[in-house]
Amino acid sequence: MSDRILALSLGRQARILSIATDGSDVSTLVSGLDSMPDGLTIDPIGRRMYYTFMGVVYDGEDFWETDGHVESANLDGSDRQVIVPVGVIVTGKQIAFDPESQRVYWTDREGMRVWSARIDGSDRVVHVQTGAGEDRLDRRRHPVGIAVDRRGGFLYWTQKGKPNGNEGMLLRAPLDVRPADPSARTDIEVLLDGLPEPIDLELDHEASMLYWTDRGDPPDGNTLNRARVGPGGLSDHQILFSGLKEGIGLAHDPAGRRMFVSDLGGHLYEISTEAPFNSRLVVKNRASLVGIAYLPG
């Protein structure tokens, strides 16, 4: 089997698609998804995928009700299970799988929290809480993207700010802390600030590079970005690709030295992670593409 991209496709009937990385053989794994799916990650060894939902009730881009949830399914789309039920989270966004701990980590945007749980949904932990109550009206407090650095011992996430607001942030905190009060942590680092509107994250562990999409206004927004990760934070920020139509999802193929990027315009791109950072349009979907994941062949 060839290597593939799994992608959440929105539209009147949201679906999980399987796409060969050359753009051929597009098939549907799961159809009829409601509640606005958003984030997607996979466990290639356990042959499961995990995906979040933002909810049913929304006002424009804002979701205020506690009606998001998290599901899992086999990689062929069978055996769908709800692992975090409705009534726990507000707005499920990017989700990441950590093979060592067998946990999934995700962000809850209007819930203003960064969560993790075992892969069956048990042992839920709130790692970070950025506000409460009416604080949710402040989009600077909204976490969206997430990445787990087990080797370095950090949890990374984005807080996007208002649309095109140049108030987005990249942050990190120690990974294995279970805070008694996740709203009172004093060990959170702001690594970058003043970004147009940062969304999803992906970590290249071998190269110590953190990648992110930004859906804000050009020239710095609607881009694929990266920066080098070190003990002191991030350095050498680069924009590798511009021209996205509301950039969202990221998926890394470390062996192929390439990153895949999705956007709300329905584009799926392949972009080399080595200079001169050549790019290729893999597929143009009729509906918006949000969370994506890379599945080796």
Secondary structure by P-SEA (a helix, b strand, c coil): ccbbbbbbbbccbbbbbbbcccccccccccccccccccbbbbccccccccccccccccccccccccccbbbbbccccccccccccccccccccbbbbbccccbbbbbbcccccccccccccccccccccccccccccccccccccccccccccbbbbbbccccccccccccccccccccccccccccccccccccccccbbbbcccccccccccccccccccccbbbbbcccccccccccccccccccbbbbbccccbbbbbcccbbbbbbbccccccccccccccccccbbbbbcc
